[in-house]
Amino acid sequence: MLCPKCKTDHFHRSHRRGLFEHLASVAARYPYRCKDCGYRVLQSRYAAEEAAAGQVPKDREVRATRGAIQWRRRRREFLLYAGGFLLFVAFLYFITRERSGPSEGN
C-alpha cells in the first residue's frame, strides 16, 4: 500500500493502541502507519485489500525502481572496488620492481 501523505510504499498495518482502536477493529477498521513519515490512520480492512488489488502496476513500478537503484548501487560498488584493486596492484608493482642503481663506471 502507498502512504496517502508521502506516497511511499512503507504503509503497513500497525498494532492497535488504546481502547478506541480496539473498538474500531470490531467494525473492521484497523490502524495503518507509514514507516517513513509516521502518518497513522484507521482504514477499513476491505478497502486496503481492494486498494492492494488495484495497485498491481504500481507494485511493478516500485519493484522496477528498486531494481534500478540496486543495480546502480552494485555498479558503483563494483567500480569502486575495481579501482581500488587496480591502485593496489599498481602500488605493489612500484614497490616490488627492481631498481637500477647508479652505474659504477669510471
C-alpha positions as CSV (number, residue, x, y, z in Angstrom):
1,M,0.0,0.0,0.0
2,L,1.1,3.5,-0.6
3,C,1.1,6.1,2.1
4,P,-1.6,8.8,1.4
5,K,0.7,11.5,2.8
6,C,4.2,10.8,1.5
7,K,3.3,8.3,-1.3
8,T,6.0,5.7,-0.3
9,D,5.2,2.0,-0.2
10,H,6.1,1.7,3.5
11,F,2.5,1.9,4.7
12,H,1.5,-1.2,6.7
13,R,-0.8,-2.5,9.4
14,S,0.1,-1.3,12.8
15,H,-0.5,-2.5,16.3
16,R,-3.7,-1.3,18.0
17,R,-3.2,1.3,20.7
18,G,-5.8,2.2,23.2
19,L,-9.5,1.4,23.7
20,F,-10.7,3.4,20.7
21,E,-8.6,1.4,18.2
22,H,-9.6,-1.9,19.8
23,L,-13.3,-0.9,19.4
24,A,-12.7,0.3,15.9
25,S,-11.3,-3.1,15.0
26,V,-14.7,-4.6,15.8
27,A,-16.1,-2.6,12.8
28,A,-13.1,-3.8,10.6
29,R,-11.3,-0.5,10.9
30,Y,-7.6,-1.1,11.6
31,P,-4.6,1.2,12.2
32,Y,-2.1,1.7,9.4
33,R,1.2,3.5,9.8
34,C,3.9,4.7,7.4
35,K,7.4,3.8,8.4
36,D,8.9,6.9,6.6
37,C,6.7,9.8,7.8
38,G,4.9,8.2,10.7
39,Y,1.4,9.0,9.3
40,R,-1.1,6.9,11.1
41,V,-4.8,6.4,10.2
42,L,-7.7,3.9,10.7
43,Q,-8.7,2.3,7.4
44,S,-11.2,-0.4,6.5
45,R,-9.5,-3.8,6.2
46,Y,-11.6,-4.4,3.0
47,A,-10.6,-1.1,1.5
48,A,-6.9,-2.0,2.0
49,E,-7.4,-5.3,0.2
50,E,-9.2,-3.6,-2.7
51,A,-6.5,-0.9,-3.0
52,A,-3.8,-3.6,-2.9
53,A,-5.5,-5.5,-5.7
54,G,-5.8,-2.4,-7.8
55,Q,-2.1,-1.4,-7.4
56,V,-0.5,-4.2,-9.4
57,P,1.0,-1.7,-11.9
58,K,2.2,0.5,-9.1
59,D,3.8,-2.5,-7.4
60,R,5.6,-3.4,-10.7
61,E,6.8,0.2,-10.9
62,V,8.1,0.2,-7.3
63,R,9.9,-3.1,-7.9
64,A,11.4,-1.8,-11.2
65,T,12.6,1.4,-9.4
66,R,14.1,-0.6,-6.6
67,G,15.8,-2.9,-9.0
68,A,17.3,0.1,-10.9
69,I,18.5,1.6,-7.7
70,Q,20.1,-1.7,-6.6
71,W,21.7,-2.1,-10.0
72,R,23.2,1.4,-9.8
73,R,24.5,0.7,-6.3
74,R,26.1,-2.6,-7.3
75,R,27.7,-1.0,-10.4
76,R,29.1,1.9,-8.3
77,E,30.4,-0.6,-5.7
78,F,32.0,-2.7,-8.4
79,L,33.7,0.3,-10.0
80,L,35.0,1.5,-6.6
81,Y,36.4,-2.0,-5.7
82,A,37.9,-2.4,-9.2
83,G,39.5,1.0,-9.0
84,G,40.9,0.3,-5.5
85,F,42.2,-3.1,-6.7
86,L,44.0,-1.5,-9.7
87,L,45.5,1.1,-7.4
88,F,46.7,-1.6,-5.0
89,V,48.2,-3.7,-7.9
90,A,50.0,-0.5,-9.2
91,F,51.3,0.2,-5.7
92,L,52.6,-3.4,-5.4
93,Y,54.2,-3.1,-8.8
94,F,56.1,0.1,-7.9
95,I,57.4,-1.2,-4.5
96,T,58.5,-4.6,-5.8
97,R,60.2,-3.7,-9.1
98,E,63.9,-3.9,-9.3
99,R,65.5,-0.5,-9.2
100,S,68.6,0.0,-11.2
101,G,71.2,1.7,-9.1
102,P,73.7,4.2,-10.4
103,S,76.2,2.6,-12.8
104,E,79.6,2.3,-11.3
105,G,81.9,3.1,-14.1
106,N,84.8,5.4,-14.4
